[in-house]
Amino acid sequence: KQNKTKQNKTKQNKTKQNKTKQNKTKQNKTKQNKTKHSMNK
């Protein structure tokens, strides 16, 4: 039983990490878009 809770915690951590990774890529994309716009101007 204890092991199961431990596994669940690690799983939660992994999903949290994934979410932050996704957020980072999203931020990068918006940054790239901004630079593209400024280049066009």
C-alpha positions in Angstrom: 0.0 0.0 0.0 2.8 2.4 0.9 4.5 1.6 -2.4 1.4 2.5 -4.3 1.2 6.0 -2.7 4.9 6.5 -3.5 4.3 5.6 -7.1 1.3 7.9 -7.3 3.5 10.8 -6.0 6.1 10.2 -8.6 3.5 10.0 -11.3 2.1 13.4 -10.1 5.6 14.8 -10.2 6.1 13.6 -13.7 2.8 15.2 -14.9 3.8 18.4 -13.1 7.2 18.4 -14.9 5.4 17.8 -18.2 3.1 20.7 -17.6 6.0 23.0 -16.9 7.8 21.7 -20.0 4.8 22.5 -22.1 4.5 25.9 -20.6 8.2 26.6 -21.4 7.7 25.6 -25.0 4.6 27.7 -25.2 6.6 30.7 -23.9 9.4 30.0 -26.4 6.9 30.0 -29.2 5.4 33.3 -28.2 8.9 34.8 -27.9 9.8 33.6 -31.4 6.6 35.0 -32.7 7.3 38.4 -31.2 10.8 38.5 -32.7 9.4 37.5 -36.1 6.9 40.4 -35.9 9.6 42.9 -34.9 11.8 41.6 -37.8 8.9 42.1 -40.2 8.5 45.7 -39.1 
